[in-house]
């Protein structure tokens, strides 16, 4: 067992795994309803939310602020699980981490996902726009996060909530603040399926389309209604598209 895979996630569902990585400040619980929803759609996926250190039941563990250190530990901890057929999904920060993990595994010759599904994060070679500034004070950072739909405005106005939650958000933003020089781009040998909200003020469509330089043949981009957190406001639409993606990579039946 690994703390990166909550015990409740390991027994659910059948078929290839869909490992899910959360946004900044988020945890595995963000995907709590996905197994039932995808089962209703006939996706044939085994949803496995990934729990990063420093949140939810791992709240007392040290948080990572350096991407390379995090993906090194994830690669080791999840190696056995990632050796089996799977897809990997990441939203916002989760997209940045998911790409870095697959790139590390590609470079060392490890098993790769059938496809990498990414939503709502700039490509690694695109500079951050600082809409969410990790150096902002708690009040300003919480207000901006609320404007994007990440937290309810009433919570953003509570000092106690800000003092507990903003340090996690700030560390996560620092985790994915790096930029990869264009000359160091190494395309993955797997397709990327990219999703972005049409009204996303943090990650415009062009910043999402820039991921195409990092993907293999078959990479696609789809714009969905909503803003940065369309994954919540238009979850059903996203899950329908995820089901279509999963069906593209069904194993060929034996003859």
N, C-alpha and C positions, 0 to 999 in steps of 0.2 A: 504493500500500500504506500501511496505517496500523498502528502498533504496537499499537493496540487490538484488532486482529484477527490472531491468530497465523497465520503462513503455512500451517501444517498444517490450519487450519480452513477456509480459503477455497475449497478444491477439493472438499470432501466433500459428498455428498448432492445431492439435487435438490429442486425445489419451493420454496415460500416459506421464508425464513430464520427460524430460531428463535434470536434473540440471547439469550445467557445471562450473567447477571451474578452474581458470587460473593458469599458471606457475608464478614463481617469476618475478615481474616487469610487468606482464600482466594484462589485464582487460577483461571485458565482450565482448568487440568488437572482441576478438580473435575467437569468435564463431558466428560472424555475418552471415556467409554464410551457416551455418549448417542446418537451417530449410529447405531451398530450396533443398539442396543436399540430405538430408534424405527423404524428400517428394518424390523426383525422384526415390529413392531406395525403396519406399513403407515401410519405417520403422514404420510408425504409431506413431511417437513420437512428443511431443510438446517441442521444444527446449527452455530451459530457462537458459540463461547465468546468472551466479551470479556475481554481482559487489561488490568487497571488498572495504573497505574504503581506501582512499588515492590515488586513480587512476582515470583517465578519468573524468567523471562528478562528481566524489566524491574526486577529487584531493585535495581539501582544508580540508578534514576531517582527523582526527588523524589516523595514521597507527598503526596497532597492531604489536608488536614484541614478544608477548607471546601467544602461541597457545591456551592455556586453556581459556584465556580471549576472544579471537576471537570466538572460537567455542561456548562458552557460549552465546555470543550475537547472533551469527548466529542461534543457536538452538531456541532462543526466537523469533527472527525476522522471521524465516522461518517455524516455527512450523505448522502454518495452511497449508501452501503450501505442506509441507512434510507429512502431514496427508493423502494426496491423493496418489493414485498409481504413483510410479515414479521409475526411475533409477537415479543414481548419478555418474557423471564422473568427474575425476580430472586428470590433466596432471602436472607432476613434482610437484612443491609445492602444486598444487591443489589436487594431490593424497593424500599427507600427511594430508592436512586439511580435505578432504572428509572422510578419515578413522577416524580421531579424532572426527568429527561430528557424524558419525554413531555410534561410540563406546560410546559417551556420551548419545546418544538417546537410545541405547540398555540398558545401565545401569539404565536409569530412566524409562524404559518401554514404550517409545514413538514408534510411527510408524516407520518402517524401510523401506529402498528401496527394491525393488524386487531383485536387484543386485547392486553391487558396481563395477564400471569399473575404473581401475587405470592404468596410464601409466607413465613410466620414472621417478620413484622415489624409492629410497631405502626403504625397509621395516623399521618400527619404531625401531626394535631392532638391526638393522645394523648400526654401527657407520658411520658418514659422512666421505667422503674421502677428503674433503677440496679442490677439484678441483676448485670449486667456493668458495673462502674464503671471508667471509664478512668483515674480518679485512684487506683485501688488499686495496691499494689505488685505486682511481677511474680509473686511467690509466690501471693498471694491471687487475682490475676486468673487465673493459670493453673489454680489449684485449682477456681475456679468454672466456668471453661470446660470442664474435665474432667468436672465434675459434670453439665453439660448435654450431654455427649457430643461436644463439639467437638474434643477432643484426647484421646489415650490417657492414663490416669493416670500411667503410667510416664514419659511424656515431661514431663508437668506437674511431676514431681519432679526433673527434671534442670536444674540451674542454667544450664548452657551453652545448652540449648534455650530456656529462658525468656529469657535475655539477648538471644538472636537474634530470637525470634518475638514476644514480648510488645510490643515497640515498634510493630510492624506492627499487631497487634490493637488496641492502644491508639489509634493514629492513626485506624484505621477506625471505632472506636467514637465518637471525637470527630466524625468526618465525618458521622455520622448521629445526632447528639445533639440537633439542633434541633427546635423545635416550631412548627407553623403555627397561628396564632390561628384559632378557628372562623369568625370573620367574614371571613377571607381564603381560605376554601375555594373552589376553582374546580373544579367537576366536569369530568373529562375527557370528551371526546366519543367515547370508546371504552369497551367493557365491560371490567370487571376480573373475572378468575377467580382466586379467593382460596383458598389452602390453608393449613391449620394443623394441627399435631399435637395430638391430644386431651390429651396429657400434657405439653404445653409449659409449663414454669414461667416462661419468659422472656416469652413472648407468649401470654397466655390467649386463648381463643376470642373473647371480647368485644372485645379489642383488635384482633383481625383483622377482626371483623365491622364495626368502625368505619370500615374502608376504603370501605364502601358509599357513604358520603357523597361520595367522590371519583371514583366511576365513572359511566359512562353506562348506558343501558338494556341489560339483559342481564347485569348483574353477578351473579355467583354466589359462594357460599361453601361449601366442603366441608371437613369435618374428617376427617383420616386418623389411623390408629393411630400412636403414637410420640410423641416429645418434640420439642424444638427442631430436632433434626437428623434428623427423619423422612425427609428427602430422601435420606439415606444408608441408614437402617435399613429403610425401606419404599420404596426407589427404584422398584421395579417397579410398585407401585400408583400412584405419582405419574405415571410415564411412561404408564401406561394412561389415566389421566385427561387428561394432556396430549394424547395421541392423539385422544381424544374432543373436546377443545377445538379442536384443529387441524381436525378434520373439519367442525366447525360453520362454519368460515370458508373452506372450499374455494371457489375461484372457480366461478361458474356456467358450465357448458360452453356454448360458442357453438352456436347453432342454425342 
